[in-house]
Amino acid sequence: MSIKLNAEIRAKAGKGAARAVRKNKKIPAVIYGNQKDPTPIELDAHDWIELIKKPGLRTKLFEIQTPRGTESAMLMDIQYHPVSDQPIHADFKRIDVAKPVSVSIPVQIINVDTSRGIKAGGALNFAVRSVAIVARVDDIPESIVVDLIDLGIGDVVHGSDLKLPAGVTLGLHMDDLAFIAITGKMAEEADAKKAAATAAAAATPTAAPAKASKPAPGAAPKAAPAAPAAAKPAGKPAGKK
């Protein structure tokens, strides 16, 4: 479903003209492409700020109505002020609705907690969260959904595994790209390693206590330890005077 957008033609282009447009509570923008000259336009700032709060605008068809007619385009970029974070410019690209276009859409995952691999102690590696597709603008889905319920430890979802709706194909270099994986050790593997470590520890012989060494033949016997010195007799008690 397309988005209707009203716009006025800007008389001038350039940074100075764009600043003047913003002072009038408008957002400067441009429509380019399709082997036509760029058309500088201005949008109502309030309406534009409310519109860009909605998700998925970059996969939508915009029908931009200007005094020169209606342009079919897609939103390519929005520039924001570095301090206020308010939108200050927008770029639209003309398209032919009868021809496929290349866009990136999000990848969505479901049934993470009930996934076979997660329940077995695995960890989710959601490496790539968007996918490039080719489709006519009317066939572009909001997202590609991946169900993880049957994914086990060690399983990987590549681009070629993604379920695409009719009229949608993968973009370049997407087939072999690893999007999602369940990593971790299998329970059987962990138990086997633990058992092997226990068996190895049990098989290691303990060291015997060291025996006293015998003197070599002909060697003089060691002297016996000296007897403790005799205690001195107690002194006579002093006589009474």
C-alpha positions in Angstrom: 0.0 0.0 0.0 1.5 3.3 -1.0 1.9 6.4 1.1 0.4 9.7 -0.2 2.6 12.7 0.4 1.9 16.3 -0.6 4.9 18.5 -1.5 5.7 21.9 -2.9 8.4 22.6 -5.5 11.3 24.6 -4.1 12.2 27.6 -6.2 15.9 27.3 -5.3 18.3 24.6 -4.2 21.4 24.8 -2.1 22.3 25.1 1.6 21.1 28.7 2.0 17.8 28.0 0.3 17.4 24.9 2.5 17.9 26.9 5.7 15.2 29.4 4.5 12.8 26.5 4.0 13.4 25.1 7.5 12.8 28.6 9.0 9.3 28.4 7.4 8.7 25.1 9.3 9.2 23.0 6.2 11.6 20.1 5.4 13.7 20.4 2.2 13.8 17.2 0.1 14.8 16.0 -3.3 13.4 13.5 -5.8 16.0 12.0 -8.2 16.7 9.1 -10.5 15.1 7.4 -13.4 17.1 9.4 -15.9 15.3 12.6 -15.0 16.6 15.9 -13.5 16.4 16.1 -9.7 13.3 17.9 -8.4 13.8 19.9 -5.2 10.7 19.8 -3.0 9.6 20.9 0.5 7.4 18.9 3.0 5.4 20.1 5.9 7.7 19.6 8.9 5.0 18.6 11.4 3.4 16.0 9.1 6.8 14.6 8.1 8.1 14.2 11.7 4.9 12.3 12.6 5.2 10.1 9.5 8.8 9.0 10.1 7.9 7.6 13.5 6.3 4.7 11.7 8.6 1.6 10.9 9.3 0.2 7.5 9.1 3.4 5.5 12.1 2.5 3.3 10.2 -0.5 1.8 7.1 1.6 1.0 6.0 3.2 -2.2 5.6 7.0 -1.9 3.2 8.7 -4.2 4.5 12.3 -4.0 2.0 14.8 -5.3 3.5 18.1 -6.5 2.2 20.9 -8.7 4.0 19.2 -11.6 2.2 15.9 -11.1 2.7 12.7 -9.0 6.0 11.0 -8.6 6.4 7.3 -7.6 9.4 7.1 -5.4 11.0 5.3 -2.4 12.6 6.9 0.6 16.4 6.5 0.4 17.8 8.7 3.2 16.9 11.1 6.0 19.4 13.5 7.4 19.2 14.6 11.0 20.6 17.6 12.9 23.6 16.5 14.9 22.5 18.3 18.1 18.7 18.5 18.0 18.3 15.1 16.2 15.5 16.7 14.2 15.1 15.8 10.5 16.6 18.4 8.2 16.5 16.8 4.7 15.1 13.7 2.9 16.1 11.9 -0.3 13.6 10.1 -2.6 14.4 8.0 -5.6 12.0 7.6 -8.5 11.1 4.1 -9.4 9.1 2.2 -12.1 6.5 0.3 -10.2 6.4 -2.4 -12.9 10.1 -3.3 -12.3 11.8 -5.0 -9.3 13.9 -3.0 -6.9 16.6 -3.9 -4.5 16.0 -3.2 -0.8 17.0 -4.5 2.6 14.3 -5.7 5.0 14.6 -6.9 8.6 14.9 -10.6 9.6 12.6 -11.5 12.5 12.9 -14.6 14.7 10.2 -16.4 16.7 10.0 -19.3 19.2 13.5 -18.6 20.6 12.7 -19.9 24.2 11.1 -23.1 22.9 13.8 -23.8 20.3 15.2 -27.3 20.6 18.8 -26.1 20.7 18.1 -23.4 23.3 16.3 -25.8 25.6 19.3 -28.2 25.3 21.6 -25.4 26.6 22.7 -23.9 23.4 23.2 -20.1 22.8 21.6 -18.0 20.0 23.9 -16.3 17.6 21.8 -13.8 15.6 24.6 -12.6 13.3 22.8 -10.9 10.4 19.5 -9.1 11.1 18.6 -7.8 7.7 18.5 -9.4 4.2 18.8 -7.8 0.8 16.0 -8.8 -1.6 14.8 -8.0 -5.1 11.0 -7.5 -5.7 8.5 -5.2 -7.1 7.6 -2.6 -4.6 4.1 -4.0 -4.1 5.5 -7.4 -3.2 8.1 -6.2 -0.6 7.2 -7.8 2.8 7.6 -6.0 6.1 10.2 -8.7 7.2 11.4 -12.2 6.8 10.3 -14.5 9.7 12.5 -17.4 10.8 11.0 -20.0 13.2 13.6 -21.4 15.5 11.5 -24.1 17.2 13.2 -27.0 15.3 16.7 -25.6 15.3 19.1 -27.7 17.3 22.6 -27.1 18.6 25.0 -26.8 15.7 22.3 -25.8 13.2 22.8 -22.8 11.0 20.3 -20.8 8.9 21.8 -19.5 5.7 20.2 -17.2 3.2 19.2 -20.1 1.0 17.1 -21.4 4.0 15.0 -18.3 4.3 11.3 -18.7 3.3 10.5 -15.9 0.8 7.0 -14.9 -0.3 6.0 -15.2 -4.0 7.7 -12.6 -6.2 10.6 -12.1 -3.8 14.2 -13.3 -4.5 17.4 -12.9 -2.5 19.9 -10.2 -3.4 23.5 -10.7 -4.4 25.7 -12.9 -2.1 22.9 -13.7 0.3 22.5 -17.4 -0.4 25.6 -18.6 1.6 25.4 -15.9 4.3 24.9 -17.4 7.8 22.1 -15.4 9.4 21.4 -17.4 12.6 23.1 -20.3 14.5 22.6 -22.2 17.7 26.0 -22.7 19.2 27.2 -24.8 22.2 28.2 -28.4 23.0 25.9 -31.3 22.6 24.8 -33.0 25.9 26.3 -36.3 24.8 29.6 -34.7 23.9 29.9 -32.9 27.2 29.1 -36.2 29.1 31.6 -38.2 27.1 34.4 -35.6 27.8 33.5 -35.6 31.5 33.6 -39.4 31.7 37.0 -39.5 29.8 38.5 -37.0 32.2 37.2 -39.0 35.2 38.7 -42.3 33.8 42.0 -40.6 33.1 42.2 -39.3 36.6 41.4 -42.8 38.1 44.1 -44.5 35.9 46.9 -42.2 37.0 49.1 -44.1 39.7 49.7 -42.4 43.0 53.4 -41.9 44.1 54.7 -44.4 46.7 56.2 -42.9 49.9 60.0 -42.6 49.8 62.0 -45.4 51.6 65.0 -44.7 53.9 68.2 -45.3 52.0 70.7 -48.0 53.2 74.4 -47.1 53.9 76.8 -48.2 51.2 79.0 -51.3 52.0 82.1 -50.4 54.0 80.8 -47.0 55.0 81.2 -46.0 58.6 77.9 -46.2 60.5 76.3 -43.0 61.3 76.9 -41.8 64.9 74.1 -42.3 67.2 72.4 -39.1 68.3 73.9 -37.5 71.4 72.2 -38.3 74.7 70.6 -35.3 76.3 72.7 -33.6 78.8 72.2 -34.6 82.5 70.3 -32.1 84.6 72.4 -30.3 87.2 71.7 -31.2 90.8 69.7 -28.7 92.7 71.7 -26.4 95.0 71.6 -26.9 98.8 69.1 -24.7 100.5 70.6 -21.8 102.3 71.1 -22.3 106.0 69.0 -20.4 108.5 70.8 -17.7 110.3 
